[in-house]
Amino acid sequence: MSRFLPPLPALAILSAIGALPLQADLVAHYSFDENIPDDPTVVDSLERNNGIFINGSNVLRGVASPDPLLGTACGFTLQSGVNLGTGSAVRPSDQFTISWWMRPDTLDSFDRIYETMSGTSNGANGIRIDLGGAPGNSVRVLLRDGNGITSTTHTHSLDLRNDGTWYFVAVRYDSTAGDGSALQVTVIESGEDHSPQDISAATESPLSIGTGPIDLHSNGAFLAADDANASGSNDFAGALDDFAFFQTGDMHGVVSDEDLSEICKSGALSISPDTAPPVIETFSVSQSIVDAGSPIVLSWSVINAESVLLTPGIGAVSASGSRQIVPAETTVYTLTATRENRTTAASIQITVDQQLLPPVISEFMARNQESLEDGDGNYSDWIEIHNPNLIPMDLGGYSLTDNAEDPFRWSFPSGTSIPAGGYLIVFASQQERDDYVDPDGNLHSNFSLRADGEYLALVSPVSGSPVSEFSPTYPEQREDLSYGPGGFYAIPTPGAPSQGSGVIDFVADTTFSVDRGFYTDPFNVEITTATPDAEIYYTTDGTEPSPRNGTLFLDPVRISSTTALRAAAFKEGYEPTNVDTQTYLFLEDILRQPQSITGYPDTWANKPAHYQMDPDIVTHPVYGPEMEEALMAFPTLSIAIDPAHMFGRAGIYQNPQSEGRSWERPVSAELISADGSEPGFQIDAGMRLQGGSSRNPDIPKHSLSLRFRRDYGAGKLQYPLFRDAPFGDTAVEEFDFLQLRAGFNFAWTHRHY
């Protein structure tokens, strides 16, 4: 039985529950794909606000972009740039986002990237984005009001380099924020698939914001130049690409981290600028609180929609209309309008006989290792309760239990409230006191959750019956994965709506009929999984297998040369396996590996690549015959990596002087012993280059660093790596990272030799 609703006026309760995939409109875009030398036009991809090159003869066209998806870029020298004119699309002043790619060739103080400002003092008005003060190697944003006050300014902390590195930059401004968060400056090095989390980590804001609104001067907007003639000494020298402006005149001009991630990965034009979003103009009800059997009328009006759905129980409806309904019980009706990939929704709750919808256990975690910390600093089990009503709800008297024979095992204190549509976390930490509240104000129950599965229920205080339960038991739980009515959730969301619909279960891990090692004769490999009807995909090129990349396993895989065989299993509705890797080494073809390999570049960072072993040694009459035995005398560390992550445009070996986590790539690392003297290991990890002067492109033999984090798999490497070393019995056996030192000082690749 549900709780009773306190007296409320008879009016509709309306809640918008949808959001546009992109909360901003692309209003101007410059791809810089221009390649006609004498044409001064800089084309706006939206055909609304073309610009012109300033001193076009000084502009280098057809420059390689940071990603082939973006076409080409344009390179600018001193006294060149772009005049975008005075259109409002390219001179925002309220809520907006400006994003672009840049590759600085020189780094000088105050060199202009984007300019709508006149003057240089605090009395100037407009927007200036430049390389900041000395030494001029940072992105700085100034927003000025022309009244002698610097409205807002921030210099990003990332030090730029002029070594060919591309940077993705975004400036977001929301004048309604009222504090420093109004300005968000994002600067991130080029890399593979920057996630929303990467965007967030690369975003900075000033501590405070000025009071004056941005005032724009009348001269116009300029790229890579400080005025219409590019006659000053502060023009940007370098390449620009994918320059985009987003605004709508309200808060929706500010692009989210999720959408900025997509723009970074696929370009601003990956977002359709011409599709107006669906709009729900009205959604109302004749009466929101009724007695059972009483009719009500829902009315609505929608524009810009291709389809409109009214749920539950009704289905497709016209863009404008009304419907009489006789609800038998309290119901939340949702109107959903869709156009292409944009969706907007709104909800109304009709309360029957003053009864609220019952709360539900929406998510819980029974093996919390590091997903959520309680107020005591512990990683206790947790249970999330959701209020599905569109008004606040009092949980006082409701109970949680893990024992069907004891329904009131732990009860919510009186006055415990969940806001409309909100969530509440209870830590199942097995407290001795039923009323324990930790220092952060979190509730704690007097029982914990069993990881191997047990009964769990939320019980009504009126009937003593469960209103939400997992019966007879929930399944065995996994570390740091949550569970709910939709199944398992790979990304826990305590206190927030779950992401996706959840998965029924997990596909059983793959097994290989032949283990990694050294081989001389060809053989076949069977790959299996214990999950019925699961499909296995495999690769042999170092990339990660998936239904979109790889070969469906139907017959045994023939192995006749050195191969990194990688496989994963998939089933609809199930969480797929991780990628398993087995490397089979054939020393003969390792020794004879050619200098030029199809599909691999001939240069690393513009220096000659080296793939083969020195043929003078391999074919030497004395040393050649000893090579195979020598290679088997020590354990081998095999690294399997997507070739693009290693040698591609954004590969770590092509950019040896780029540092930090954004230059870390996923790999599989296998330690293989030829004689079986030690078990070895396989672990998924991140890999980046490491070292100082050895990063110089003149030295093609770089040191590497393996980083073990839960982002890739195991959080640490557990292995007695140094057990045979002196004092090995006391050596560390747990590692956060391993440095794979190239020892270039003793190698033929040393640049000073």
C-alpha positions in Angstrom: 0.0 0.0 0.0 1.2 3.5 -0.8 1.5 6.5 1.5 -1.2 9.1 1.6 -0.7 12.4 -0.2 -1.0 15.6 1.9 -3.6 18.1 0.8 -2.6 19.8 -2.4 -4.3 22.3 -4.7 -5.9 20.8 -7.7 -3.4 21.7 -10.4 -1.1 20.0 -12.8 2.4 18.9 -11.6 4.6 19.4 -14.7 8.2 18.2 -14.9 10.5 18.4 -17.9 12.5 15.1 -17.9 14.2 15.3 -21.2 17.1 17.2 -22.6 18.5 17.9 -26.1 21.4 15.8 -27.1 23.2 19.1 -27.9 22.2 22.0 -25.7 23.5 24.7 -28.1 23.1 25.7 -31.7 26.0 25.8 -34.1 25.7 29.3 -35.6 29.0 29.6 -37.5 31.7 27.2 -38.5 35.0 27.5 -40.4 36.6 24.2 -41.6 39.6 25.9 -43.2 39.5 23.5 -46.1 40.2 26.3 -48.5 42.7 25.3 -51.2 42.3 27.9 -54.0 45.4 30.2 -53.6 43.9 33.5 -54.9 40.4 33.1 -53.4 40.1 35.4 -50.3 36.9 33.8 -49.0 36.9 31.9 -45.8 33.7 29.8 -46.1 31.2 29.4 -43.2 30.0 25.8 -43.5 26.5 27.1 -42.6 26.6 29.6 -45.5 25.7 32.4 -43.2 28.8 34.4 -42.3 31.7 34.0 -44.7 34.9 35.7 -43.8 37.9 36.9 -45.8 41.6 36.1 -45.4 43.8 39.0 -44.3 46.9 39.1 -46.4 45.9 35.8 -48.0 49.3 35.4 -49.7 50.8 34.8 -46.2 48.3 32.0 -45.5 49.4 28.4 -46.0 46.5 26.3 -47.2 46.1 22.5 -47.2 47.9 22.0 -43.8 47.4 18.5 -42.4 44.6 18.6 -39.8 44.8 17.0 -36.3 42.4 14.4 -37.7 41.6 13.3 -41.3 37.9 13.7 -40.4 38.5 17.5 -40.3 39.8 17.8 -43.9 42.7 20.3 -43.9 43.7 23.3 -41.9 45.2 26.7 -42.6 48.5 28.0 -41.4 49.0 31.6 -40.5 52.2 33.7 -40.3 52.7 37.1 -38.8 50.5 39.7 -40.5 47.9 37.3 -41.7 44.6 36.1 -40.4 40.8 36.1 -41.0 38.3 38.9 -40.8 34.9 37.4 -39.8 33.0 40.7 -40.0 30.6 42.1 -37.5 27.8 39.5 -37.6 26.3 38.5 -34.2 27.1 34.8 -34.9 30.8 35.4 -34.6 30.7 38.2 -31.9 28.9 36.5 -29.0 28.4 38.4 -25.8 26.0 36.5 -23.6 25.9 32.7 -23.4 28.2 31.0 -25.9 30.8 28.4 -26.7 33.8 28.9 -29.1 35.8 25.8 -29.9 38.7 25.1 -32.3 41.9 23.2 -32.9 45.3 25.0 -32.9 48.9 24.2 -33.5 51.2 27.0 -32.5 54.4 27.5 -34.5 55.7 30.3 -32.3 54.9 31.2 -28.7 55.0 34.9 -28.1 53.2 37.0 -25.4 49.7 38.2 -26.3 49.6 36.7 -29.8 45.9 36.9 -30.8 43.9 33.7 -31.5 40.5 35.4 -31.5 39.7 39.1 -31.2 36.6 41.3 -30.9 38.3 43.8 -28.5 39.4 47.3 -29.2 42.2 48.7 -27.2 44.5 47.0 -24.7 43.7 48.6 -21.3 40.9 47.8 -18.9 38.8 50.4 -20.7 38.7 48.2 -23.7 35.6 46.4 -24.7 35.1 42.9 -26.2 36.6 39.4 -26.1 40.2 38.6 -26.5 41.7 35.1 -26.6 45.5 35.1 -26.8 48.7 33.3 -25.7 48.8 35.3 -22.4 51.7 37.2 -20.9 55.3 36.2 -20.8 56.4 33.6 -21.8 53.4 33.5 -24.0 52.7 29.8 -23.9 49.2 29.6 -22.4 45.6 30.2 -23.6 44.3 33.4 -22.0 40.7 34.7 -22.2 39.7 38.3 -21.4 36.1 39.4 -21.4 35.9 43.2 -21.0 33.0 45.7 -20.6 34.6 48.9 -21.9 33.9 50.7 -18.6 37.3 50.5 -17.1 36.7 47.1 -15.4 38.0 43.8 -16.5 34.8 41.7 -16.4 36.5 38.3 -16.4 39.9 36.9 -17.2 41.6 33.5 -16.9 44.9 32.0 -18.1 44.8 28.2 -18.5 47.5 26.3 -16.6 48.6 24.0 -19.5 51.9 25.0 -21.0 51.7 25.0 -24.8 54.5 23.7 -27.0 55.4 24.7 -30.6 56.7 21.2 -31.5 53.9 20.3 -33.8 51.4 19.4 -31.1 47.8 20.1 -31.8 45.5 21.4 -29.0 41.7 21.3 -28.8 40.5 24.5 -27.1 37.0 25.6 -26.0 35.8 28.8 -24.3 32.4 28.6 -22.6 30.6 31.5 -21.1 27.3 31.8 -19.2 26.6 35.2 -17.9 23.7 33.8 -15.8 26.1 31.8 -13.5 27.0 34.7 -11.3 30.4 33.3 -10.2 33.7 32.3 -11.6 32.1 29.2 -13.2 30.6 31.5 -15.8 33.8 31.2 -17.7 35.1 27.7 -18.5 38.4 27.4 -20.5 39.3 23.9 -21.8 42.7 23.1 -23.3 43.7 19.5 -24.1 46.4 17.9 -26.3 45.4 15.9 -29.3 44.8 12.3 -28.4 42.5 9.3 -29.0 38.8 9.7 -28.1 38.9 12.3 -25.3 36.0 11.4 -23.0 33.7 13.8 -21.1 35.8 13.1 -18.0 38.9 14.2 -19.9 37.2 17.4 -21.0 36.1 18.1 -17.4 39.6 17.5 -16.1 41.1 19.9 -18.7 38.6 22.7 -17.9 39.4 25.6 -15.6 37.5 28.6 -14.3 38.5 31.9 -12.6 37.8 32.3 -8.9 35.4 35.1 -9.5 33.6 37.0 -12.3 33.3 40.7 -12.9 30.1 42.6 -12.9 30.1 44.3 -16.3 28.5 42.8 -19.4 30.6 42.1 -22.4 30.5 45.1 -24.8 31.6 44.5 -28.4 33.5 47.1 -30.5 32.2 47.8 -34.0 35.3 46.8 -35.9 34.5 43.1 -36.1 35.9 39.7 -35.2 39.3 38.4 -36.2 41.1 35.1 -36.1 44.9 35.0 -35.8 45.1 38.8 -36.0 44.5 41.8 -33.8 42.8 44.0 -36.4 41.5 44.1 -39.9 45.0 44.7 -41.4 47.0 42.2 -39.2 49.4 45.1 -39.0 50.4 44.6 -35.4 53.1 42.5 -33.8 50.7 40.2 -31.9 49.3 38.0 -34.7 49.1 34.3 -34.0 51.6 32.1 -36.0 50.4 28.6 -36.4 47.6 26.5 -37.8 43.9 26.7 -37.0 41.1 24.2 -37.8 37.4 23.5 -37.1 36.7 27.0 -35.6 33.1 26.9 -34.3 30.7 29.2 -32.6 27.7 28.0 -30.6 25.0 30.3 -29.1 21.2 30.7 -28.9 20.9 33.8 -26.7 20.2 31.8 -23.6 21.9 29.2 -21.4 21.7 26.7 -24.2 24.6 28.4 -25.8 26.9 26.6 -23.4 28.0 23.2 -24.6 28.1 20.3 -22.1 31.2 18.2 -21.4 29.6 15.3 -23.2 28.9 17.3 -26.4 32.3 19.0 -26.2 33.9 15.5 -26.1 32.0 14.6 -29.3 33.0 17.9 -31.0 36.6 17.1 -30.0 36.5 13.6 -31.4 34.4 14.2 -34.5 34.4 17.9 -35.3 31.8 20.6 -34.8 29.9 19.5 -37.9 29.1 16.2 -36.3 26.3 18.1 -34.6 23.6 18.9 -37.1 23.1 22.7 -37.0 20.0 22.8 -39.1 17.7 20.6 -37.0 15.4 22.7 -34.8 14.7 20.8 -31.5 11.1 19.6 -30.8 9.4 21.9 -28.3 6.5 21.0 -26.0 4.6 24.3 -25.8 2.0 23.0 -23.3 1.2 19.9 -21.5 -1.7 20.2 -18.9 -4.3 18.2 -17.1 -7.8 19.3 -16.1 -7.3 18.0 -12.6 -4.3 16.4 -11.0 -5.9 14.9 -7.8 -9.0 12.8 -8.4 -11.0 9.9 -6.9 -10.9 6.5 -8.5 -13.2 6.4 -11.5 -13.1 10.1 -12.2 -12.2 11.2 -15.7 -9.5 13.7 -16.4 -8.4 15.4 -19.7 -4.8 15.6 -20.8 -4.0 18.4 -23.3 -0.9 19.2 -25.2 0.7 21.2 -28.0 4.0 20.3 -29.6 6.0 21.9 -32.5 9.0 20.8 -34.5 8.4 17.1 -33.8 8.4 14.1 -36.2 6.7 11.9 -33.6 4.9 12.4 -30.3 4.2 9.6 -27.8 2.0 9.7 -24.7 2.7 7.0 -22.2 1.8 4.7 -20.5 -1.0 3.0 -22.3 -1.8 5.5 -25.1 1.0 5.5 -27.7 1.4 7.8 -30.7 -0.6 11.0 -30.7 -0.9 14.1 -32.9 1.2 17.2 -32.3 -1.7 19.0 -30.7 -4.7 17.4 -29.0 -6.4 16.2 -25.9 -7.4 12.8 -24.5 -9.9 11.9 -21.8 -8.6 9.2 -19.4 -10.0 7.5 -16.3 -6.9 6.5 -14.3 -7.4 3.5 -12.0 -4.4 4.3 -9.9 -1.8 7.1 -9.4 0.1 7.4 -12.7 2.8 9.6 -14.2 2.0 10.4 -17.8 4.9 11.3 -20.1 4.7 13.2 -23.3 7.8 12.6 -25.5 8.5 14.6 -28.7 11.2 13.5 -31.1 12.9 15.0 -34.2 15.8 13.1 -35.7 18.2 12.5 -32.8 16.7 15.2 -30.5 14.1 14.4 -27.8 12.2 16.4 -25.3 9.8 15.0 -22.7 7.5 16.3 -20.0 5.5 14.5 -17.3 2.4 15.1 -15.3 1.4 13.1 -12.2 -2.3 12.2 -11.7 -2.8 11.2 -8.1 -5.8 8.9 -7.5 -7.4 8.6 -4.0 -4.5 10.7 -2.6 -2.0 7.8 -2.8 1.5 8.4 -3.9 3.5 6.0 -6.1 5.6 3.7 -3.8 9.4 4.3 -3.5 11.7 1.8 -5.1 15.1 0.3 -4.6 16.6 1.6 -7.8 20.2 0.6 -7.4 22.5 -1.0 -4.8 26.1 -2.2 -4.5 27.1 -5.3 -2.4 30.9 -5.2 -3.3 31.9 -1.6 -2.9 35.6 -1.3 -3.2 36.0 2.3 -4.3 32.8 3.4 -6.0 31.4 5.5 -3.1 32.9 6.5 0.3 30.7 7.1 3.3 31.1 9.8 5.8 33.4 7.7 8.0 35.8 7.1 5.1 34.7 3.5 4.5 33.5 1.9 1.4 30.4 0.3 2.8 27.7 -1.4 0.8 25.0 1.0 -0.3 21.3 1.1 -1.3 19.7 3.8 -3.4 16.0 4.6 -2.9 14.2 6.5 -5.7 11.0 8.7 -5.3 9.1 8.3 -8.6 6.6 11.0 -7.7 6.8 14.5 -9.0 6.4 15.9 -5.5 8.6 15.3 -2.4 8.0 12.1 -0.4 8.4 11.3 3.3 10.0 7.9 3.9 9.5 7.9 7.7 8.4 4.4 8.8 9.4 2.6 5.6 11.8 -0.3 6.3 14.7 -2.0 4.6 15.4 -5.6 5.2 17.6 -8.5 4.0 15.3 -11.1 5.7 11.8 -11.8 4.4 10.9 -13.1 7.9 11.9 -9.8 9.5 10.3 -7.1 7.3 11.0 -4.2 9.7 14.7 -4.9 10.3 15.8 -1.3 9.8 13.3 1.6 9.5 13.8 5.1 8.1 13.7 7.8 10.8 10.6 10.1 10.8 11.1 13.1 8.6 13.3 11.4 6.1 12.4 13.1 2.8 13.3 12.5 -0.8 12.7 15.4 -3.3 10.5 15.0 -6.3 12.0 12.5 -8.6 15.0 12.3 -6.3 17.3 9.7 -4.8 18.5 8.8 -1.3 21.5 6.7 -0.4 21.6 4.4 2.7 24.9 2.8 3.6 24.4 -0.9 4.5 27.3 -0.9 7.0 25.8 -3.2 9.7 25.8 -0.6 12.5 24.9 -1.6 16.0 22.6 1.5 16.3 19.6 1.7 14.2 19.7 5.6 14.2 23.4 6.0 13.2 24.1 9.0 11.0 27.7 9.5 9.8 29.5 12.9 9.9 28.3 13.7 6.4 24.7 13.1 7.3 24.3 9.7 5.6 21.9 7.1 7.0 23.4 3.7 7.9 21.4 0.4 8.3 22.0 -2.3 10.9 22.8 -4.9 8.2 25.1 -5.3 5.3 24.6 -7.0 1.9 25.9 -10.4 0.9 28.0 -10.4 -2.2 26.9 -13.9 -3.1 23.2 -12.9 -3.2 20.4 -12.6 -0.7 16.9 -11.2 -0.3 16.5 -7.4 -0.3 13.3 -5.4 0.1 11.8 -2.0 0.9 8.7 -2.5 3.1 5.6 -0.4 3.5 4.9 0.9 7.0 1.1 0.4 6.5 0.8 -3.1 5.1 4.2 -4.6 6.1 4.4 -5.8 2.6 7.3 -5.1 0.2 6.8 -2.3 -2.3 10.1 -3.1 -4.0 12.1 -6.3 -3.6 14.7 -8.7 -5.1 13.2 -12.1 -4.5 14.0 -14.8 -3.7 17.5 -13.4 -3.9 19.5 -11.1 -6.1 22.4 -12.8 -8.1 26.0 -12.9 -7.1 27.5 -9.4 -7.3 30.7 -8.1 -8.8 33.3 -5.7 -7.5 32.3 -2.0 -7.9 29.3 -2.9 -10.2 25.9 -2.0 -9.1 22.6 -3.8 -9.5 19.0 -2.8 -9.9 15.6 -3.7 -11.5 17.3 -3.4 -14.9 20.1 -5.7 -14.0 23.8 -5.0 -13.6 25.2 -1.5 -14.2 28.8 -1.2 -15.3 28.8 2.5 -14.3 27.3 2.9 -10.9 25.3 6.2 -10.4 24.6 6.5 -6.7 22.2 9.4 -6.1 21.4 9.8 -9.8 19.5 8.1 -12.6 21.1 4.9 -13.9 22.9 5.1 -17.3 21.4 2.8 -19.8 19.1 -0.1 -19.1 21.5 -2.5 -17.4 22.5 -6.0 -18.4 21.1 -9.3 -17.5 24.4 -10.9 -16.7 28.0 -11.2 -17.8 29.3 -13.3 -20.6 31.7 -16.0 -19.3 35.3 -15.3 -20.0 37.0 -16.7 -23.1 39.4 -19.6 -23.0 42.1 -20.5 -25.5 43.0 -24.1 -26.3 46.7 -23.1 -26.7 48.5 -21.0 -24.1 50.9 -18.2 -24.9 54.6 -19.1 -25.5 57.3 -19.9 -28.0 56.6 -22.2 -30.9 58.3 -23.5 -34.1 55.5 -25.4 -35.8 52.0 -24.2 -36.9 49.0 -25.1 -34.9 45.2 -24.4 -34.5 43.6 -22.5 -31.6 40.1 -23.0 -30.4 38.4 -20.1 -28.5 35.4 -20.8 -26.3 33.0 -19.3 -23.7 30.7 -21.1 -21.4 27.8 -18.7 -22.1 25.3 -20.2 -24.6 24.7 -18.3 -27.8 27.5 -15.9 -27.2 29.5 -14.8 -30.2 33.3 -14.5 -30.1 35.2 -12.0 -32.2 39.0 -12.0 -32.5 41.8 -9.9 -34.1 45.4 -10.6 -34.9 46.5 -7.0 -35.7 46.7 -5.7 -32.1 43.4 -3.9 -32.1 40.6 -4.7 -29.7 38.0 -7.1 -31.1 34.3 -6.2 -31.2 31.3 -7.0 -33.4 32.4 -3.9 -35.5 36.1 -4.8 -35.5 37.4 -8.3 -36.0 36.5 -11.7 -37.2 33.6 -13.8 -35.9 35.1 -17.0 -34.6 33.6 -20.0 -36.5 36.6 -22.2 -37.1 39.9 -22.8 -35.3 42.4 -20.0 -35.9 45.5 -21.2 -37.7 48.7 -19.8 -36.1 51.9 -20.1 -38.2 53.9 -17.0 -37.3 54.3 -14.6 -34.4 50.7 -13.5 -33.5 49.0 -11.6 -30.8 45.6 -13.3 -30.8 43.0 -11.1 -29.0 39.4 -12.2 -28.4 36.2 -11.1 -26.6 32.7 -12.7 -26.4 29.4 -10.8 -26.8 25.7 -11.5 -26.3 22.8 -9.2 -26.6 21.6 -8.0 -23.2 24.8 -9.2 -21.5 28.0 -7.4 -20.5 30.7 -8.6 -22.9 33.9 -10.1 -21.6 37.1 -8.2 -21.3 39.6 -8.7 -24.2 41.8 -11.7 -23.6 45.2 -11.8 -25.3 47.5 -14.7 -26.0 50.7 -14.1 -27.9 52.5 -16.9 -29.8 56.1 -16.2 -30.6 58.0 -17.7 -33.6 61.6 -16.7 -33.2 62.5 -17.4 -36.8 60.2 -14.7 -38.2 61.1 -12.3 -35.3 64.7 -12.5 -36.4 63.7 -12.0 -40.0 61.2 -9.3 -39.5 61.6 -6.9 -42.5 62.5 -3.2 -42.3 59.4 -2.2 -44.2 56.0 -3.6 -43.0 52.8 -3.1 -44.9 50.4 -0.8 -43.0 53.2 0.7 -40.8 54.8 4.1 -41.3 58.3 4.4 -42.6 59.1 7.2 -40.1 58.7 7.9 -36.4 58.3 11.6 -35.6 59.8 12.3 -39.0 62.8 10.1 -38.4 63.5 6.8 -40.1 61.6 3.9 -38.4 63.4 0.8 -37.3 61.4 -2.5 -37.3 64.0 -5.2 -38.1 66.7 -6.7 -36.0 70.2 -5.8 -37.3 70.8 -8.1 -40.3 74.5 -7.9 -39.8 74.1 -9.6 -36.4 71.3 -12.0 -37.5 73.3 -13.3 -40.4 76.7 -13.2 -38.7 78.4 -16.6 -39.0 79.3 -16.6 -35.3 76.5 -14.6 -33.5 73.6 -15.5 -35.9 73.3 -19.1 -34.9 73.2 -18.1 -31.2 70.4 -15.6 -31.5 67.4 -17.9 -30.9 69.0 -19.4 -27.8 69.9 -15.9 -26.6 66.4 -14.6 -27.0 65.0 -17.5 -25.0 67.5 -17.1 -22.1 65.4 -14.4 -20.5 61.7 -13.9 -20.1 60.0 -11.9 -22.9 57.6 -9.1 -22.3 55.1 -8.9 -25.2 53.1 -5.7 -25.7 49.9 -5.9 -27.8 48.7 -2.5 -28.9 46.5 -1.0 -31.6 49.1 0.1 -34.2 47.3 3.5 -34.5 47.9 4.1 -30.8 51.6 3.4 -31.3 52.5 4.7 -34.7 49.4 6.6 -36.0 49.1 10.4 -36.2 48.2 10.6 -32.5 50.4 7.6 -31.6 52.8 7.8 -28.7 55.8 6.8 -30.8 55.0 9.5 -33.4 54.8 12.1 -30.6 57.7 11.1 -28.3 57.9 14.4 -26.5 54.2 14.6 -25.6 53.6 13.7 -21.9 50.9 13.1 -19.4 47.9 10.9 -19.1 46.4 12.1 -22.4 49.4 10.4 -24.1 48.7 7.0 -22.5 47.3 4.2 -24.6 45.7 0.8 -23.6 47.8 -2.3 -24.0 48.0 -5.9 -23.1 51.3 -6.9 -21.4 52.4 -10.6 -21.2 55.5 -11.9 -19.5 56.4 -15.1 -21.2 59.1 -17.5 -20.0 60.6 -19.8 -22.7 61.6 -22.6 -20.4 58.6 -22.4 -18.0 60.8 -21.4 -15.1 58.3 -18.9 -14.0 54.5 -18.6 -14.5 54.6 -15.2 -16.2 51.5 -13.0 -16.3 49.1 -11.2 -18.6 47.6 -7.8 -17.5 45.8 -5.0 -19.3 47.4 -1.6 -18.6 48.1 1.8 -20.0 51.4 2.6 -21.7 53.1 5.9 -22.3 56.7 7.0 -23.2 58.9 8.0 -20.3 62.3 9.6 -20.0 64.0 12.9 -20.5 66.4 13.6 -23.4 65.7 10.1 -24.6 62.3 11.3 -25.9 64.1 13.4 -28.6 63.0 12.2 -32.0 66.7 11.8 -32.9 66.7 8.8 -30.6 64.3 6.3 -32.1 64.6 3.8 -29.2 62.4 5.2 -26.5 61.7 4.0 -23.0 58.2 3.0 -22.1 56.1 3.0 -18.9 53.3 0.6 -18.0 50.6 2.1 -15.8 48.3 -0.2 -13.8 44.9 1.3 -13.0 41.4 0.1 -12.7 40.6 2.0 -15.9 42.2 -0.9 -17.8 41.6 -3.9 -15.5 43.5 -4.8 -12.4 44.4 -1.8 -10.3 47.9 -3.1 -9.6 50.3 -5.8 -10.9 50.7 -8.6 -8.4 53.8 -10.6 -9.3 57.1 -11.6 -7.8 59.0 -9.9 -10.5 62.3 -9.7 -8.6 62.2 -12.9 -6.7 65.5 -14.2 -8.3 67.3 -10.9 -7.7 69.6 -10.4 -4.7 67.4 -10.1 -1.6 64.5 -11.1 -3.8 62.7 -12.8 -0.9 61.9 -9.3 0.5 61.4 -7.5 -2.8 58.2 -5.7 -3.5 55.6 -7.8 -5.4 52.9 -5.2 -6.0 53.3 -2.5 -8.6 51.5 0.7 -9.7 53.8 1.0 -12.7 56.8 -0.5 -14.4 59.4 1.4 -16.4 60.6 -0.4 -19.5 64.0 1.3 -19.9 65.5 1.2 -23.3 69.1 1.8 -22.1 69.8 4.1 -25.0 73.1 5.1 -23.5 74.5 1.7 -24.5 72.7 1.3 -27.8 73.6 2.1 -31.4 70.6 4.5 -31.4 72.3 7.1 -29.2 72.2 10.3 -31.2 75.7 11.4 -30.1 77.4 8.4 -31.7 
